[in-house]
Amino acid sequence: MFINDADRGVPLGLGLALAQNSGALSRFAGLPLAERQAIIERTHSINSKKEMRGFVENLAKNWEV
């Protein structure tokens, strides 16, 4: 499920995890579209809320795509 199905926006799980981490959300929102898309693609193999939160926390700390 996506937050914005019209243009295949942010997957719901990623959006919720980003909403709980304001630093990660700000950084994600400021990225160019291609970089945001690369992050979204990496989330397709994540299968739990705990994994998604860890993924977002790791992004916020290291911010490597």
C-alpha positions as CSV (number, residue, x, y, z in Angstrom):
1,M,0.0,0.0,0.0
2,F,1.2,3.5,-0.9
3,I,0.5,6.8,0.8
4,N,-0.1,8.4,-2.6
5,D,-1.2,5.7,-5.1
6,A,-1.7,8.3,-7.9
7,D,2.0,8.5,-8.6
8,R,3.3,5.5,-6.6
9,G,4.5,7.7,-3.7
10,V,5.9,6.5,-0.4
11,P,4.9,3.1,0.8
12,L,2.7,3.2,3.9
13,G,5.2,1.4,6.2
14,L,8.1,3.7,5.2
15,G,5.9,6.8,5.6
16,L,4.8,5.7,9.1
17,A,8.4,5.0,10.1
18,L,9.6,8.3,8.7
19,A,6.7,10.1,10.5
20,Q,8.1,8.7,13.8
21,N,11.6,10.1,13.0
22,S,11.5,13.8,12.2
23,G,15.2,14.0,11.3
24,A,14.9,11.1,8.8
25,L,11.6,12.6,7.4
26,S,13.2,16.0,6.9
27,R,16.3,14.5,5.1
28,F,14.1,12.1,3.0
29,A,11.9,15.0,1.9
30,G,14.9,17.1,0.9
31,L,16.4,14.4,-1.3
32,P,16.1,14.5,-5.1
33,L,13.4,12.2,-6.6
34,A,16.0,9.6,-7.8
35,E,17.5,9.2,-4.4
36,R,14.1,8.9,-2.7
37,Q,13.1,6.3,-5.3
38,A,16.3,4.3,-4.5
39,I,15.4,4.3,-0.8
40,I,11.9,3.2,-1.6
41,E,13.2,0.3,-3.7
42,R,15.3,-0.8,-0.8
43,T,12.3,-1.1,1.4
44,H,10.5,-3.7,-0.7
45,S,12.3,-6.6,1.0
46,I,11.4,-5.3,4.5
47,N,8.8,-7.5,6.2
48,S,8.1,-6.0,9.6
49,K,7.5,-2.7,11.4
50,K,10.6,-3.4,13.5
51,E,12.8,-3.9,10.4
52,M,11.4,-0.7,8.9
53,R,12.0,1.4,12.0
54,G,15.6,0.0,12.1
55,F,16.0,0.8,8.4
56,V,14.8,4.4,8.9
57,E,16.9,4.9,12.0
58,N,20.0,3.6,10.1
59,L,19.2,6.0,7.3
60,A,18.9,8.9,9.7
61,K,22.3,8.0,11.3
62,N,24.3,7.1,8.2
63,W,22.2,8.5,5.3
64,E,23.7,6.3,2.7
65,V,21.7,5.1,-0.3
